[in-house]
Amino acid sequence: MKVRTYLSRAASIVLLLTGTGASLYCTASVQADPSAPRYVFYFIGDGMGLAQASAAEVYLSAIKGTIDFEKLNLSRLPVQSIMTTFSQSNFITCSSASGTALATGHKTSNGTVSMDSEHKTDYKSIATRALENKMKVGIITSVSLDHATPAVFYAHEYRRSAYYEIGLSLANSGFHFFGGGGFLRNEGEKAGDIRVVDAAARKGYRVVNTVRDFQALKPGVDKVVAINPVLTGGESLPYAIDDKGDGISLAQFTSKAIELLYGRQGFFIMVEGGKIDWACHANDAAAVVKEVLAFDEAIGVAMEFYKKHPDETLIVVMADHETGGMSLGMDGMDEKRAYGLLQYQKCSISAFTGKITDYKEKGLDSLLTFEDILDTVQYYYGLGNADLPLNEVEMIYLNEAYNQTLGHPGEITAGVQNMYGEDDPLAVTCTRILNRKAGIGWTTSNHTALPVPVRAIGNGQEMFMGYLDNTNIPIKVMQKMGWIR
């Protein structure tokens, strides 16, 4: 992409040349559509392609015993279209580059947070423009608040791993509500560096990390950083499949943001289902389904708000990219009932890895026989029960994984690495066997170049019809709001 800037007395004109053609818009303030939406919801299902949402829908139908697609909230939105996700540097994007496109309308290189690929120019996000136009702004995610997707809305960094600097940008953003995970780098590297949460407090943010304090938040509290009291790896919310109900859900964060930000000035709220992507990196189909359902519950909260304010609300649901090359259907599956078999999995692959690690730390690895492990596998995955009998080949795979994991005490066993962790060979094998029986296929543990769905409802929904690029999304909204020409 090349960026050329032309100055005139009227405005600054930015010409974006992308692989999908040129887009020309003016950054000066222009007359807004008098009927422009006052309340804008931006939902980003990280890694959520068509297959991920469809997997949740066929799962819901299968456990009811029907052959159908049990439509999610997102599938009930009247506009259903598609968009490309490539970055300036790669056909296969990363979350910071795709997030930058969705937040600013600009392509950039993988690894970059709301800057040009040469790291010389900051790109202003739709959230910042909302703030400048006196709207309240909320940023919500199921991963850490300094992760790539939330970061692109308030930070500018040449590397997405600059978590401490990103956290300080959050504190200085002026946005009104942050909710979700914690901070990957709360502490600076230099002596005397202020902690991110303390920097936020100095800027007037009320930082809460208990359910009680979260529930006590009432309208009138101007600036909030709400951190889930229960955090797992990567300072993220627990996977929905592992959630014990003792924390705050994505839907609850969304509901609270609406409660605090609602008013005549309007609001812009971005909600990211970040762990859909993580579950896809691990090729954990059951966890993917539960993450999509948790994300869709948050969309349901916004849709209830829309019903009360249909002429003033716009909801856009999208993904930054697809992860995993997920498919519904593979050789050997029971085509009439396979997808419902995912209900037997009781925890995520990472949680099962944690249980195996706990066995080792307690010195139980030398005591657990293969038969003991088969009982454990049946309990957590259903493998070996009447609905999920194990064949000879699967038993061989499980035995090999057992030997790798627990069969030789004292040896160091390498796990199977994915983007957001290292999973135990036994956990990986159990997950792969269940995936196959349930008819869920994967082509990769990384992102793909597949186009992804865009869905919309409300004031301005017609803007999202057709075959789009990710840069089109924020540009259309900002033009509708009158923030750019």
C-alpha positions in Angstrom: 0.0 0.0 0.0 1.2 3.5 -0.8 0.0 6.5 1.0 0.1 10.0 -0.5 -1.2 13.1 1.2 -2.4 16.2 -0.6 -3.1 19.3 1.4 -5.6 22.0 0.5 -7.3 24.8 2.3 -10.3 22.5 2.9 -8.8 19.3 4.3 -6.2 16.6 4.2 -7.0 14.0 1.5 -5.6 10.5 2.0 -5.4 8.2 -1.0 -5.1 4.5 0.0 -4.0 2.2 -2.7 -4.6 -1.4 -1.7 -4.9 -4.7 -3.4 -8.6 -4.2 -3.7 -8.3 -0.8 -5.3 -8.1 2.8 -4.2 -10.2 4.4 -1.5 -10.3 8.2 -1.2 -11.5 9.9 1.9 -11.2 13.2 3.6 -10.1 13.4 7.2 -11.8 16.8 7.8 -15.0 17.0 9.9 -18.0 16.9 7.5 -21.7 17.2 7.9 -23.0 14.0 9.5 -26.0 12.2 8.3 -28.7 13.6 10.6 -30.0 10.1 11.1 -26.5 8.7 11.9 -26.5 6.0 14.7 -25.8 7.2 18.2 -24.8 3.8 19.5 -22.2 1.7 17.7 -21.2 -1.8 18.6 -18.2 -3.4 16.9 -17.9 -7.1 17.6 -14.7 -8.9 16.5 -14.6 -12.7 16.8 -10.9 -13.3 16.6 -10.2 -16.2 14.3 -13.9 -16.7 13.7 -14.6 -17.7 10.1 -17.8 -19.2 8.8 -16.9 -22.7 10.0 -16.4 -21.7 13.6 -19.9 -20.1 13.8 -21.4 -22.9 11.9 -19.8 -25.5 14.2 -21.6 -23.9 17.1 -24.9 -24.0 15.3 -24.7 -27.6 14.2 -23.5 -28.5 17.7 -26.6 -27.0 19.2 -28.8 -28.8 16.7 -27.0 -32.1 17.2 -27.3 -32.2 21.0 -31.1 -31.6 20.5 -31.2 -34.6 18.1 -32.1 -32.6 15.1 -30.4 -32.1 11.7 -30.4 -28.4 11.3 -28.5 -25.2 12.0 -29.6 -23.7 15.4 -29.2 -20.1 14.5 -27.0 -18.0 16.7 -27.8 -14.3 17.4 -25.1 -13.4 14.8 -26.8 -15.4 12.1 -30.1 -13.6 12.7 -28.7 -10.3 11.6 -30.3 -9.2 8.3 -27.1 -8.3 6.5 -24.7 -11.2 5.9 -21.7 -10.5 3.6 -18.0 -11.3 3.3 -14.6 -9.5 3.5 -11.0 -10.2 2.8 -8.4 -9.9 5.5 -4.9 -9.8 3.9 -2.4 -7.4 5.3 0.0 -5.1 3.5 2.8 -7.6 3.9 1.1 -11.0 3.8 -1.8 -12.8 2.3 -2.2 -14.3 5.8 -2.5 -11.5 8.3 -1.8 -11.3 12.0 -4.2 -9.8 14.5 -2.4 -6.5 14.8 -2.4 -5.9 11.0 -6.0 -7.0 10.6 -7.0 -5.2 13.7 -5.4 -2.0 12.4 -7.4 -2.3 9.2 -10.7 -2.8 11.2 -9.8 0.0 13.6 -8.4 2.6 11.2 -9.2 1.8 7.6 -5.5 1.4 6.7 -3.5 -1.7 5.7 -0.2 -2.2 7.5 2.4 -4.9 7.9 2.1 -7.9 10.2 3.1 -7.2 13.7 2.3 -3.5 13.5 -0.2 -1.7 15.8 -2.1 1.2 14.1 1.0 2.6 12.3 2.1 2.5 8.7 4.5 -0.3 7.7 7.5 2.0 7.9 6.6 2.9 11.5 6.6 6.6 10.8 2.9 7.5 10.8 0.3 6.9 13.5 -3.2 5.9 12.2 -6.2 7.2 14.1 -8.7 4.6 15.1 -12.5 4.8 14.9 -12.6 4.7 18.7 -10.3 7.7 19.0 -12.5 9.6 16.5 -15.6 8.6 18.5 -13.9 10.1 21.6 -13.0 13.3 19.7 -16.6 13.6 18.8 -17.7 13.5 22.4 -18.9 9.8 22.4 -18.2 7.5 25.2 -15.8 4.6 24.3 -15.6 1.1 25.7 -13.1 -1.7 24.8 -13.8 -5.2 25.9 -11.9 -8.5 25.3 -11.7 -12.0 26.6 -7.9 -11.8 26.4 -5.4 -9.3 28.0 -6.3 -5.7 27.5 -2.9 -5.0 26.0 -3.3 -7.8 23.3 -3.2 -6.9 19.6 -6.9 -6.5 18.8 -7.8 -4.2 21.7 -4.5 -2.4 21.4 -5.1 -1.2 17.8 -8.0 1.0 19.0 -5.9 3.1 21.5 -2.1 2.4 20.9 0.5 3.0 18.2 3.5 0.6 18.3 5.8 -0.9 15.7 5.7 -4.2 17.4 2.6 -5.8 19.0 4.7 -7.4 21.7 5.5 -3.9 23.3 2.9 -4.8 26.0 4.2 -2.3 28.6 4.1 0.6 26.2 0.7 -0.5 25.0 -0.5 -0.6 28.6 0.7 3.0 29.2 -1.1 4.0 26.0 -4.3 2.5 27.5 -3.9 4.6 30.6 -3.4 7.7 28.4 -6.2 7.0 26.0 -9.1 8.8 27.7 -11.5 6.0 26.8 -14.2 5.5 29.4 -14.4 1.7 29.9 -12.0 -1.2 29.6 -13.1 -4.7 30.5 -11.7 -8.2 30.2 -8.3 -9.7 31.0 -5.3 -8.2 32.8 -2.0 -6.9 31.5 0.8 -9.1 30.1 3.4 -6.5 31.2 2.0 -4.6 34.2 5.6 -3.9 35.3 8.2 -1.9 33.3 11.8 -3.1 32.8 13.5 -0.1 34.3 13.8 0.8 38.0 11.2 3.3 38.9 8.8 2.4 36.0 5.3 2.9 37.0 2.9 -0.1 36.9 0.3 0.1 34.2 -2.6 -0.2 36.7 -1.1 2.7 38.8 -0.6 4.8 35.6 -4.3 4.2 34.8 -5.3 5.1 38.4 -3.3 8.4 38.1 -5.3 9.2 35.0 -8.5 8.9 36.9 -9.5 5.3 36.2 -11.2 3.2 38.8 -9.4 -0.2 38.6 -11.6 -3.1 39.8 -10.8 -6.8 39.9 -13.5 -8.4 42.0 -17.1 -9.4 41.0 -18.4 -7.4 43.9 -16.7 -4.2 42.9 -17.6 -4.8 39.3 -21.3 -5.2 40.1 -21.2 -2.1 42.3 -20.2 0.1 39.3 -23.0 2.5 38.5 -23.6 5.3 36.0 -21.6 8.4 36.9 -18.3 6.5 37.2 -16.5 8.1 34.3 -13.4 5.9 33.7 -13.1 2.2 34.5 -10.6 -0.6 34.0 -12.4 -3.8 35.0 -10.2 -6.9 35.2 -11.8 -10.3 35.5 -11.0 -11.8 39.0 -10.3 -15.2 37.4 -7.4 -15.1 34.9 -5.6 -18.0 33.2 -2.6 -18.2 30.9 -1.8 -14.9 29.0 -3.8 -12.9 31.6 -7.0 -13.9 29.8 -10.4 -15.0 30.8 -10.8 -18.8 31.3 -12.0 -20.7 28.3 -15.8 -20.8 28.4 -15.6 -24.6 28.5 -13.5 -24.3 31.7 -15.5 -21.4 33.3 -16.8 -22.2 36.8 -19.0 -19.1 36.9 -16.9 -17.3 39.5 -15.8 -14.5 37.3 -17.2 -12.1 34.8 -18.4 -13.2 31.3 -18.0 -11.3 28.0 -21.7 -10.8 28.1 -21.6 -9.3 31.6 -18.7 -6.9 30.6 -20.8 -5.8 27.6 -23.9 -5.3 29.7 -21.9 -3.2 32.2 -20.3 -1.1 29.5 -23.8 -0.3 28.1 -25.0 0.6 31.6 -22.1 3.0 32.3 -21.7 4.5 28.8 -25.3 5.0 27.8 -26.4 8.6 27.3 -27.4 11.2 24.7 -23.8 11.7 23.7 -23.8 8.1 22.4 -21.1 5.4 22.6 -18.7 3.2 20.6 -18.1 -0.2 22.1 -15.7 -2.8 20.7 -16.1 -6.4 22.0 -13.5 -9.0 21.1 -14.0 -12.8 21.5 -10.3 -13.3 21.6 -10.1 -16.9 22.8 -12.0 -18.2 19.7 -8.6 -17.7 18.0 -6.7 -19.3 20.8 -8.9 -22.4 20.8 -8.5 -22.6 17.0 -4.7 -22.4 17.3 -4.9 -25.4 19.6 -7.3 -27.1 17.1 -9.7 -27.6 20.1 -13.1 -27.9 18.5 -15.2 -28.2 21.7 -13.5 -25.2 23.2 -14.1 -23.2 19.9 -17.8 -24.0 20.0 -18.1 -22.8 23.6 -16.1 -19.6 22.9 -18.3 -18.8 19.9 -21.4 -19.3 22.1 -20.0 -17.0 24.8 -19.2 -14.4 22.1 -22.7 -14.7 20.7 -24.2 -14.2 24.2 -22.5 -10.8 24.3 -23.9 -10.1 20.8 -27.3 -11.0 22.3 -26.9 -8.3 25.0 -26.3 -5.7 22.2 -29.3 -6.9 20.3 -31.5 -6.4 23.3 -30.3 -2.9 23.5 -31.0 -2.5 19.7 -34.6 -3.5 20.2 -35.0 -0.5 22.5 -33.1 1.9 20.3 -33.5 0.5 16.7 -33.2 3.9 14.9 -30.1 4.9 16.9 -28.1 1.7 17.0 -25.7 0.0 14.6 -24.2 -3.4 15.3 -21.5 -4.8 13.1 -20.1 -8.3 13.7 -17.0 -9.5 12.0 -13.7 -11.4 12.4 -10.2 -10.2 12.0 -9.2 -13.4 10.2 -9.9 -17.2 10.2 -7.7 -19.5 12.3 -7.1 -23.2 11.8 -8.6 -23.9 8.4 -11.5 -25.4 10.3 -13.9 -27.6 8.4 -17.2 -29.5 9.1 -16.9 -33.0 7.8 -14.1 -35.5 7.3 -13.6 -39.2 6.5 -14.9 -41.7 8.9 -17.4 -39.5 10.8 -21.0 -40.4 11.6 -22.7 -37.8 9.5 -26.0 -37.9 11.3 -24.8 -37.3 14.8 -21.1 -36.5 14.9 -21.1 -32.9 15.9 -22.9 -33.6 19.1 -20.1 -35.8 20.3 -18.2 -32.6 21.3 -20.5 -32.4 24.3 -18.5 -35.1 26.1 -15.4 -32.9 26.3 -15.4 -31.3 29.8 -12.4 -29.0 29.6 -10.1 -27.3 27.1 -6.9 -28.9 25.8 -4.9 -26.4 27.9 -6.9 -27.3 31.1 -6.3 -31.0 30.5 -2.6 -30.3 30.0 -2.7 -28.6 33.3 -4.2 -31.7 34.9 -1.4 -33.9 33.5 1.2 -31.4 34.7 -0.4 -31.6 38.2 -0.1 -35.4 38.1 3.6 -35.0 37.4 4.2 -32.4 40.0 2.5 -34.6 42.6 4.8 -37.5 41.6 1.8 -39.6 40.4 3.2 -40.2 36.9 5.0 -43.4 38.0 1.9 -44.7 39.7 -0.7 -44.1 36.9 -1.1 -47.1 34.7 -2.4 -46.9 31.1 -5.7 -48.3 32.4 -5.9 -45.4 34.9 -5.2 -42.9 32.1 -8.0 -44.5 30.0 -10.4 -43.8 32.8 -9.2 -40.2 33.0 -9.5 -39.8 29.3 -13.1 -41.2 29.3 -14.1 -38.8 32.1 -12.8 -35.6 30.4 -13.3 -36.5 26.8 -15.9 -39.3 26.8 -13.4 -41.5 24.7 -14.2 -45.1 25.4 -17.8 -44.7 26.4 -20.7 -46.2 24.6 -21.0 -43.3 22.2 -17.3 -43.0 21.6 -15.8 -46.5 21.4 -12.1 -46.6 20.8 -10.8 -48.7 17.9 -7.4 -50.4 17.8 -5.6 -47.6 16.0 -6.9 -45.0 18.5 -5.8 -47.2 21.4 -2.3 -47.4 19.9 -2.2 -43.6 19.5 -3.3 -43.1 23.2 -0.8 -45.7 24.4 2.0 -43.9 22.5 0.9 -40.5 24.0 0.8 -42.1 27.5 4.3 -43.3 27.1 5.4 -39.9 25.9 3.7 -38.2 28.8 3.7 -40.5 31.8 5.2 -43.8 30.9 8.8 -43.0 31.6 9.2 -41.1 34.9 12.2 -38.8 35.0 12.4 -38.1 31.3 11.6 -34.6 30.0 8.7 -34.8 27.6 8.4 -32.0 25.0 4.8 -30.7 24.6 3.2 -29.8 21.3 3.6 -26.0 20.7 0.9 -23.8 19.5 0.6 -20.0 19.2 -0.5 -19.5 22.8 0.9 -22.4 24.8 2.4 -25.8 24.9 0.0 -28.7 25.2 0.7 -32.2 26.5 1.0 -35.0 23.9 -1.8 -36.9 25.7 -4.1 -33.9 25.7 -3.3 -33.3 22.0 -4.0 -36.9 21.1 -7.3 -37.0 23.0 -8.4 -33.8 21.3 -7.5 -35.0 17.9 -9.3 -38.3 18.3 -12.5 -36.5 19.5 -12.2 -34.0 16.6 -12.1 -36.8 14.1 -15.0 -38.7 15.6 -17.0 -35.4 15.6 -16.1 -34.7 12.0 -14.1 -31.5 12.7 -11.1 -31.1 10.4 -8.2 -28.7 10.6 -5.5 -27.7 8.0 -3.2 -25.7 10.3 -2.6 -24.4 13.8 -2.1 -20.9 12.5 -4.1 -18.3 10.6 -5.4 -18.7 7.1 -6.1 -16.3 4.2 -9.8 -17.2 4.0 -12.3 -14.3 3.7 -14.6 -14.1 6.7 -18.2 -13.1 7.3 -19.5 -9.6 8.1 -22.9 -9.3 9.7 -24.8 -6.1 10.6 -28.1 -4.8 11.9 -29.4 -1.3 12.6 -29.0 2.2 11.3 -26.6 1.9 8.4 -26.7 -1.9 8.0 -27.0 -1.5 4.2 -23.4 -0.2 4.0 -22.1 -3.7 4.6 -23.7 -5.6 1.7 -21.4 -7.1 -0.9 -17.8 -8.4 -1.1 -15.8 -6.1 1.2 -12.2 -5.6 2.4 -11.5 -5.2 6.1 -10.4 -1.5 5.5 -13.9 -0.8 4.2 -15.6 -1.5 7.6 -14.4 1.5 9.7 -14.4 3.8 6.7 -18.1 3.2 6.1 -18.9 3.7 9.7 -16.9 6.9 10.0 -18.4 8.3 6.8 -21.8 7.5 8.1 -21.0 9.3 11.4 -19.6 12.3 9.4 -16.1 11.9 10.8 -14.4 11.5 7.4 -15.6 12.2 3.8 
